Amino acid sequence: MFDAAQPIILVALGGAVGSVCRYKLSSFVLDQTINWRFPLGTFLVNVIGCLVIGVLAGLILKFEMFSSQSRIFLITGIMGGFTTFSAFSIETFYLIREKEFLVASSYVFSSVFVGLVALWLGFLLVPSRN
């Protein structure tokens, strides 16, 4: 019973850690850049998340480091809670690494474009206050 629940617990715990880290970093940056129009907090979270997940991927692929439980906790949990942009980036990286250039480019374009369209449609679904 516990074995089946273990990955879920690892993701939940890691996700909590990652989410809190994202909140604290974004809040700190926002406090420092309150008058900026550029969303630097989110930008930094995404870039730092990509850097960290790149290091983790390098350690895993080049040195076969981390158990499967550690990978679930670190990558899916902490990094997933910190930023899903890092997951998007590592998936794209793997596609490029496998020379799946058409799939990678369509994934990038469709993720950004369809994501923005879905956001816009979701916004339109909420009625205006009259």
FIDO-558828 format. One line per 8 residues: number of its first residue (from 1); their letters; for each residue x negated, y, z of C-alpha. Coordinates in Angstrom, 1 decimal. Last residue first. Layout:
BEGIN
NUM> a> X/Y/Z  ...
***
This chain:
BEGIN
130> nrspvllf> 22.7/44.4/-14.6  19.6/42.3/-13.7  18.3/40.7/-16.8  18.9/37.0/-17.4  16.0/34.6/-17.0  15.8/32.4/-20.1  13.8/35.1/-21.9  10.9/34.7/-19.5
122> glwlavlg> 10.9/31.0/-20.1  10.8/31.6/-23.9  7.9/34.0/-23.5  6.0/31.5/-21.3  6.7/28.7/-23.8  5.5/31.0/-26.7  2.3/31.8/-24.8  1.6/28.1/-24.0
114> vfvssfvy> 2.4/27.2/-27.6  -0.2/29.6/-28.9  -2.9/28.9/-26.3  -2.5/25.2/-26.1  -1.8/24.9/-29.9  -5.0/26.8/-30.8  -7.2/24.9/-28.4  -5.7/21.5/-29.2
106> ssavlfek> -5.7/22.1/-32.9  -9.4/23.1/-32.7  -10.3/20.0/-30.7  -8.2/17.6/-32.9  -9.9/19.0/-36.1  -13.3/18.9/-34.5  -13.1/15.3/-33.3  -16.9/15.0/-33.4
98> erilyfte> -16.9/12.9/-30.2  -18.7/15.7/-28.4  -16.1/18.1/-29.8  -13.3/16.0/-28.3  -15.2/15.7/-25.0  -15.7/19.5/-24.9  -12.0/20.1/-25.5  -11.1/17.9/-22.6
90> isfasftt> -13.7/19.6/-20.5  -12.2/23.0/-21.4  -8.6/22.1/-20.7  -9.6/20.6/-17.4  -11.6/23.8/-16.5  -8.5/25.9/-17.5  -6.6/23.9/-14.9  -8.2/26.1/-12.3
82> fggmigti> -9.0/25.7/-8.6  -6.4/23.0/-7.9  -7.5/21.0/-10.8  -11.1/21.6/-9.8  -10.5/20.4/-6.3  -8.2/17.5/-7.0  -8.6/16.2/-10.6  -12.4/16.9/-10.7
74> lfirsqss> -13.6/16.6/-7.1  -11.1/14.2/-5.5  -10.6/12.0/-8.5  -14.3/11.9/-9.3  -15.1/11.0/-5.6  -12.6/8.1/-5.8  -14.1/6.9/-9.1  -17.5/6.9/-7.4
66> fmefklil> -19.9/9.7/-8.1  -23.0/9.8/-10.3  -23.4/8.0/-13.5  -26.6/10.1/-14.1  -26.1/11.6/-17.6  -22.3/11.3/-17.9  -21.3/11.8/-14.3  -23.9/14.5/-13.4
58> galvgivl> -23.3/16.3/-16.7  -19.5/16.1/-16.1  -19.9/17.6/-12.6  -22.1/20.4/-13.9  -19.6/21.2/-16.7  -16.8/21.0/-14.1  -18.7/23.6/-12.1  -19.3/25.9/-15.0
50> cgivnvlf> -15.8/25.6/-16.3  -14.4/26.4/-12.9  -16.7/29.4/-12.5  -15.5/30.7/-15.9  -11.8/30.1/-15.1  -12.0/31.6/-11.6  -14.0/34.5/-12.9  -11.3/35.3/-15.6
42> tglpfrwn> -8.5/34.9/-13.0  -10.2/37.4/-10.7  -11.2/39.8/-13.6  -7.7/40.4/-14.9  -8.7/43.3/-17.0  -6.6/46.4/-16.3  -8.9/47.6/-13.5  -7.6/49.8/-10.7
34> itqdlvfs> -7.7/47.1/-7.9  -11.2/45.9/-8.9  -12.8/45.1/-5.5  -9.5/44.0/-3.8  -8.7/41.9/-6.9  -12.1/40.2/-6.7  -11.4/39.2/-3.1  -7.9/38.1/-3.8
26> slkyrcvs> -9.0/36.0/-6.8  -11.8/34.3/-4.8  -9.5/33.6/-1.8  -6.7/32.3/-3.9  -8.9/30.1/-6.1  -10.6/28.7/-3.0  -7.2/27.9/-1.4  -6.1/26.2/-4.6
18> gvagglav> -9.2/24.1/-4.8  -9.0/22.9/-1.2  -5.3/22.1/-1.5  -5.9/20.3/-4.8  -8.7/18.3/-3.2  -6.3/17.1/-0.5  -3.5/16.4/-2.9  -5.7/14.7/-5.5
10> liipqaad> -7.3/12.5/-2.8  -3.9/11.6/-1.3  -2.6/10.7/-4.7  -5.6/8.6/-5.5  -5.2/6.8/-2.1  -1.5/6.0/-2.5  -2.0/2.7/-4.4  -4.8/1.6/-2.1
2> fm> -2.7/2.5/1.0  0.0/0.0/0.0
***
